[in-house]
Amino acid sequence: MGTRSGLDAQLGFAAESVYGTGVVPSRFLEFDEEDLRETPTWLEGEGIRAGRKYKRSSRLSISRFDVKGKVDLKAPSKGLGLLLKHMIGSSATATQIASTTAYKQIHTPGDHVGKSLTWQVGRPEPGTGTVRPFTYLGCKCLSWELSVSDGEHVKLSTNWSGREESTSTGLAAASYASGAGLYNFSHASLKLGGTASTSSGEMSVSGGSAVTTVINSISIKGENPMADERYGIGNSGRKSEPLENDYPTLTGSLDAEFSKAELYDVFKSADSIPLELVFAFGDAGGGNPFELSFIGPAITMKEAAPSVNGPGLVRMSTEFEVYDDETNAPYQFRYVSTDTTV
């Protein structure tokens, strides 16, 4: 009969062929929390009428429907590719590494037109034990954040804008990738500097230096500005596909012990340098570890102020932004797993 609690919840998604046309979820990920919801625009219809001072239900209506919300999860070693693709608008495919069971996906930012997901959340009802399906159509990623702190797993938070919520679609049968592990702080390595180059569609950095400063946390955040209020006559209060309408941005932060040479001096130079962050563990096949990596070929440190806050170690919070170096992709995610498809 289940627990009748959040322990019985499920989260699935699938790529839509046509924006806002729902599809059956085929990818399921373990998650920490979500708050996807429909947010209608109500028209109250006030009007002065003798003998009536309260707003009347007969004049109440809904003029627009909207979906907003977040999905938070820990980054898994399998099954993450489709989410990465829709986060940044990539066109990645899974490519086998030699003749091994390892496959790599190279995700670089692209256009978001035509890329939308159907999300479905199974929410258990305590009174009955029934897992109620809530399906969200036409979901596009507005922002995302990848972060990790000392002693914790790698976390991924995504924010979405959708077209419609439905409770009439049946609950999809959840199935999960077998043996999917999780990336954590101990799997991380970070390099700064060197030279970024691209060969056969894959970016790499040569000559980067492994950071020796004690860095306790790092986060990278992407923003995908979109016109997501494209309501028009004939759409019955539903919006047309959100389209990009401003410059996308990618920013990050490091929480670290004070380091003049590795962090502060780079900030003062105002130079752009490559940053390479790699999470890797285990063996996906042929000696290739499971990997989730990020390369920004031209990051600029915009804040790096150390401060003394008592007798403890002097710390500094470093803020950076990722720029297009006009030679390579603005940034790249590399995902190595046993997934044969994105």
N, C-alpha and C positions, 0 to 999 in steps of 0.2 A: 504493500500500500504506500510505500515511500514515507518520507519524513514530514511532508506537508510544509516544508520550509524551503529556504533558498538553496538548500543542499540538492534539491531535485530540479533546480533551474537548468536551462540549456540555452545556448547561443549559437545560431547558425547563420550562414550568409552564402550568397552566390552572386556572380556577375550577371547583370541584366543585358539582354541584347538590344532592348529598346528602353529608353529612359522612362521610368515609372511603371513599366509593365512587369509585374511580379514574376519571379521564378522560384522554384523549390530550392530551399537551402541545401547545399551539397558539401559545405565546408563547416566544420564545427571546431571551435576552440574553447579551451577552458578559460574562464575569465574571472575577474575579481569583482567588478561591479559595472552596472550600466544604468542609464536613466533616459533612454529613448522614450519620446512621448509626443503625442499630438498636441499642438498649441493653436487652437482656433482663434480667429479674430471675431469678437462679438460686437454686434451693432445693437445699442440699447434703445434707440428710437425715442428719445425724450421728446416731449411736446407739451406745450401749455394747454391745459384743458380744465375748464371750470369744474370744481368738485373732486378733482383727482390730483394728488400730489406725489404719489409713488409711481415709479417706473412700472409699466404694464407688460406682462408676459406676451400679450398679443403682438407687441411691436418689437420683440426680441428675435434676432436672427444671427446666423453665422455668415460672414461675407468671404472669409478666407480660411483655408486649412494649411497647416504647416507642421513639419516634424523637426524636432531638434533633440540633441542629446549626445552623450558620450559613451564610449566603450573603453574600459580599462582592463588590461591583462598583463601577465608576465610573458616575456618574449620566449616562444618555444623554439626548439631545434627542428621542428617539422611543422609544415602547414601554414607558415606565415607569409608565403610569397604573394598570395592573392591580395592580402591586406596591404602589403608594401606597394603593390602595383597601383591600388586605388588611392593610397595616401599621397603619392607623388605623380600620378599620371604616367607611369612607365609603360613600356611595351615589352617587358622582359619575357623571355621564354626559359625553360629549363634545359640545360645542355649537359649531357653526360660527360664526366671527366674521364678521359681514356675509356677503358672498358670496365670501370669500377661501378659500384652501386652509388657513388656520389654524383650528385648533379648540382651545377651552379646556376644561379640566377643573377644577372647583372641589371640592377634597377637604377635608371637615371631619370631625372624629371622630364616629363613631356606634357602634352596637352591633356586636359581633363574632359574634353568634349566626348560624349558617348561612353564615358566610364562611370557607371553607377552600380550600386549594390542593392539587393534586397536583403534586409536583415530580418531575422525572426528570433524573438525572445520567448522562451517558455517560462511563464511565471506561475509558480505553485500557489494555489488557493488554500489557505490553512483550513477553512471550514469544511471543504469537500475533499481535499487532496488532489483535485484535478489540476494538471499543469495546463494553464490557459495560454494559447498561442497569440502573440501580438506580432504582426508582420508589418514591416516598414518598407515602403516602396520608394524607389528613386532617391537613394541615399548617396550623397557625395561628401567627400572629406573636406572640411573647412580648415582643420588644423590638426597637428599631431605633435607628440613629444616623446622622445626616447630618453630614458634616464636610468642611472644606476648610482647607488651609494654604497659605501663600505658595509659589508655584511649583509647585502640584500641582493635580490634578483634584479635582472634588467626589466624595467617596466615600460610599457607602451600605452600611452593615452591618446585616444583619437576622438575628434568631435565631428558631428555629422549634421547635414541639412537634408531633409527628406521631403517627399511629396505627399505621402498618404499613410495613414495607419489603418490596418484592417484586423478584425478579430474573427473573420469568417474563414480564413485560410486554415486548413488543418495543420496540426503540429507535425513537423517533419521528424522522421526517426533519426536520432542523433548517432553519429559514429565518429570515432576519434582516431587520429594517427597513432599507430602502435609504437610504444617506446619513445614518445616525444619527451625530451628532456627540457631543462630550462637553463638559460644563460644567467650567470651571476657575476658579481664583482671580481671574484678570483679568476675568471676567464678573460679579464680585460687586459689589453696592452694599448699604450698610447704613444704615438710618435709625432713630433713636430719638425717642420723643415723638410729639406730635400727638394726633389724635383718631381712633379707630377707629369705623367705622360699616358697616352692612350694607344693601345694596340689591339686590333681585332675587336674593337668595341668595349674593351675592358680597361679601366684606369688603374694605374699602380703608381707608387711613390718610391723613388730610389734615393738613398742617401739621407733618409729621415733619421732623427735621433730619438731613441727611446727616452721618455721623460723619467727623470730620477726624483723629481720633486714629489713629496707625499701629497697626492691628490685624493681626496676623500669622496668626491662625487663629481659627476659630469652629466650634463643634459644637453640635448639638441632639439630644437623646436622649429617646426615648419608651419608657415601660414599660407593658405591658399585663398586669397581674397576672391569672392565670387558675388555676382549679382544674383542673389537667391530670393528676390521678391518679384519674379517675372510673372505677375498675374495679369491675365488679359481676358477680354470679352470672349465668351464661348468656352472657357475652361472650367466653368462651374466651381470657381473658387480654388481650383488647383493650380499650382504654379508650373510654368514651363521649366525646362532643364536649366539649372544655374550655370552661368558662364563666367569665366575669369574676367575680372574687370579692374585689376590693379596689379602692381608688381608683387610677385610672391617673395617672401623673405624666409631666411634660415638663420637662426641665431642660436647661441649656446652659452653655457656657463661652466666654470670650473670652480670648485671650492677646494682650496689647497693651503698648505703651509707656505709662508712667504719664501719666494725664490726670485732673486733679482735677475740672475742670468737667464733662466729658462722662461720666465713669464713677464716680469716687469720690463726688462730691457727690450723684449719683443714689442710690448705695448708702446714703449717710448720711441722705438724706431718707426712706428706707423707702417711697417712693411707688411705685405700679405705673404703668408707662408702656407704650405700644405699642412693639414691635420689628418692623421689616420688613426682611427679607433677600431680595434679588432676584439671581438669576443669569439673564442674558439675553445673547443674541448672535444674529447672522444675521437671516434673514427667513423666517418660516414661511408668509408670504403676506400681501399687502396692507399691507406695512410693519410687521406684527406680528412681533416677534422670537420665536425659541424662548425659552421662559421656564420656569424652575422657581423659584417664590418661596414664602416662608413669612411669615405674619403671626401674631404673638402679641399680642393686644390689651391684655394686662395682664401684663407681666413685672416681677418684683421681683428686684433685684440683692441677693444674700444674702452675697456675699463680694467684696471689691474692695481687697485689701491690696497697696499698693506695697512693694517691698523693694529695698534696695541690696545687690547681690551683686558688688561690685568696682567697677572704674573705668568699666565700660560703662554703657550707657543704663539708666536705672531703669525696671523693668518691673512689670506687675501682672497677676495672674490673676483674672479676674472670673467669678464663678459666679452664674447666675440661674435662676429657676424661672418657668414659665408658669402663670398662673392664669385661671380663668373670670371674666370681668368681668360676667357675668349679663345682658349685653345682646347681645353677639355670640357666635359660636361660640368655644369655648376657643382654637382656633387654626385656621389654614387653609393648605393647600398649593394653589397655582395652577400648573397645568401647561399650557403652550401648545406645541402641536406640529402636525404634519400628520396625526396619528392621528385617524381618523374614529370610532373606538370606544375605550373605556377598555381 
